Structure formats: C-alpha cells, structure tokens
Amino acid sequence: MRRIVLLLIVLLPLALACGCAAAPHASGNGGRSAVIVGRLLVYRGGRPLALTRSETPLDSALYGDGALTSLTARNLDSGARFSVPISDERGWFRAALPPGAYAIGVGHYIWLFDTPARFQTPAGGGRCYVGTLGIDLFARSSLLGNWARLSGGAIPETDNAFQVLEQPGAAQRWAGQALASCSMQLLTRPAVAAR
C-alpha cells in the first residue's frame, strides 16, 4: 500500500507538469473556434501501437476497450488545456479550439509525455489540417525514461523521437471535406555544448 501511495505522490506532479492531466474536452464551435483535424501515430521499437483498444486480454479486463491514448492541446498564451479525444483506431482526431498557438501533450497507455509539436489555429475560425505526428517511444534512453518504461509515468521528451508527416489527402477523405492547412511544426531545441 505504501508503494502505491509513494508512486502516486511521484507520478501526479509529473503528470500535471507534462500537460497530460485531465482537461476539458475540445468540442463545439462557438465563437471563433477553429476545427482542427490531425492524426497521431505511436510506435515502439518500430512497431505500431494500438491507440483505441487494449492490446492484450489482460488489459481489456483491467481497463476496458476504450481509448489507450489521450491528447492534450495546451494554449501557449493562456495556458488553457483542451482534451482531444482519439476515437479512431487509425489515430485520426478532430477538435474545436479557440484561436491561438498550441503545444501537444500525450498520454499513451501508462505513459505521459510532452512533445515538441506546435501548431497555430486560424483567428477567423474554419477547418484546417494540422498534420500527422509520429512518435517513437523510448527511441533514446535515460535514467528517468528507463524507470518510466518499466513502471509507467512521465517519459522525458528527449527519450522519444518525433516526426511530422503531411497527409492532406487522407485527412480530407477522413473528414469528408476540404481542409485548409495549419501545419504542425516541431520545436527545435538548441544543442547543449559539452564542457
């Protein structure tokens, strides 16, 4: 019991820090909100991971057959967080978000992590395609990442590899309509000089 309490004490602040904590669902299109469409692909060791259903019978028994992956869009100006549901097994999602610049946090299965992905919603509303974010979990290794790999929790952003793919035709077919582009970019971090 003490281990569970200790684990919660350690993991809860990490979950809140990475932006993956519970957030209001991004829905509706009141005011000047823009409807974004995008896709998330998660890999581990080059193998695609399921996003919407449990991967093993034990997981189904413990967690049900709901989504394994949640996405949080955090407005960089206001700090407001919006939960973006991923209900499509191929990773497609849509959400109505107020105008602004956003960062993406992800919860997958028992892991939480921030991404360097950023996108801007149009000020006048409308519908746009943000891109496809590919994530390779544990592409690199660190002490905290190895701990998270074994026990769950927050994965350092630098332990994962990220790629943005452009699939506008596939996005328009999934959405059933034409979409403008509000392309996602990966934030580049300056190299740290060795001392």
N, C-alpha and C positions, 0 to 999 in steps of 0.2 A: 504494500500500500504506500509506503514511504517513497518507493521508486516512482510510482505513478504521480504522486504529488510533486516530487522533485522534477520529473520530466515535464509536467505542466508548467511549473514555475520557470523552467528554462525555455520551453518552446513558445509559450504565449507571447512574451515580449518580442521574440524573433518573428513570429507571425505578424504581429502588429507593425513591426519595423519594416517588413518587406512589402507591406501594402496588400497582403492577401487575406486580411481579416474580413469578416462579413461586411458587406456594403449593400446599399440599396440597389435593387435591380434597375438596370437602364432600360426604361420602357416608355411607351407613349411618345408623342411627338409634339407636345405642347410648346408654344413659343417658337423660338428659332432653332430648336434642336435639329441636328443632322442625323440621318440614319446611316450608320456605317455598316459595311459588310466586310468580313475578313475570314481568314482561315488559320487554324493553329495545327501544326503537326509536331508530335513529340516522339523522339527516338531515344533509344538507349542501346549503345553499342551497335549502331546501325540498324537496329530492329525497330519497326514502328510499334508504338504502344497504343492500346485502346484508350479512347478518350471518354466514351459514353457508357460503357458497360464493364462490369467486373471481369478481370482477366482469368480468374480461377473459380472453381465451385466454392471454395472456402471463402473467397472474397464476396461472392454473391450471397452466401449465407450470413456473413457478418455485416456487409454494407448495403446489400440490396443491389438492384440492377440499374441504379441511377447513374448520373454522370460521375466520372472519376476526375474530371478536370474542371476547374473554375478559372475564370479570367477576371481580373480587376483592372478597370481603366481609372487611373488617378489623374485628375486635372492638375497640371503643373502650377497654375496660378492660384487657384482656390484651395487645393488640397482635397477637394471632394472626391470620394471614391464611388465608382459605379460597378456593380456586379454584372458581368456579361455572361449569360448562360451559354454553354456549348451543349446543344442537344442533338446535333447532327453527328453521326458516327464517323464521318469523314473530316470533322473538325470545323465545319463552317459555322459562323455565328453572325448575328446582327444585333444592333443596339441603337437606341436613340440617345444621343449625348448632346449636352449644351455646347456651344461653340468654345473652342479653346485647344490648347496643346495638351496631349495626354501621354503618360507612361503606362506600361503594362506590367502587372504582376500576375503570376500564375500559381495555382495550387494544382498539383497533379498527384493523385493517389495519396501518399503520406508525405509528400514533399512540397515545400513552399519556396518560391524564388522570385526575385525581380528580374527584369530583362532590360537590355539597353534599347529596346524598341520604343520609338516615339512617333506620334502622328498628330496631325492638326485637322480638326473638323472645320468645315466651312462656316463662316459667320452668318451666311444667309440661309442656312438650313440645306435641304436637299438630301440626296442619297449619294454615297461615294464608297469606293472600294479602297480599303487601307492596305491590303496586301496579305500575303501568306507568311506567317512567322514559323520557321522551322527551328526546333530546339533539340539539341543532342545532349541529354542528361549525362552528367559525370564524364564529359569529354576530357577534362583535366582533373587533377587530384590535389586536394588539400586536406589538412587535418580535420577541419570542420566538415568538409564535403564527405570525407570517409565516414565520419560519425553519422551524418545525415543519411548516407547510403544505407547504413546498417539499421538505423533506428527511426528514420523519418525525421521531419523537421525542416529547418531552413537550409537550403543549399546556397553556398556563396555564388554570386552571379558569375564570378570568374571561373568556376568549375564547369559551367555549361558552355556549349558552343551555340551560336545563333546565326541564322541566315534569313534574309527576307527574299521571298520569291514573288514574282509578278505573274498572276494568273487571271487577268481581267476577263477573258472569255469564259472561263469556268465559273467565275464569280457571277457574271451576268446570267449565265444559264441557271445557276443555283437560285439567284434572287428573282429570276423571271422578268428582269427588266434591265434597261441600260443604266450604267453606273458611271459617274464621274470618278476621277482618280484623286485620292487624298493620301498619297503613298506614305507608307511607314518607312522610317529611316532607323538605322542602328547608330546609337550614340557611340562615338569613338572615344576611348579613354587615352590620355597621353601616356606614353611609355614611361616607366619608372627607371631612372638611371641607377645603375649598380654603383655602390660606393666601395 
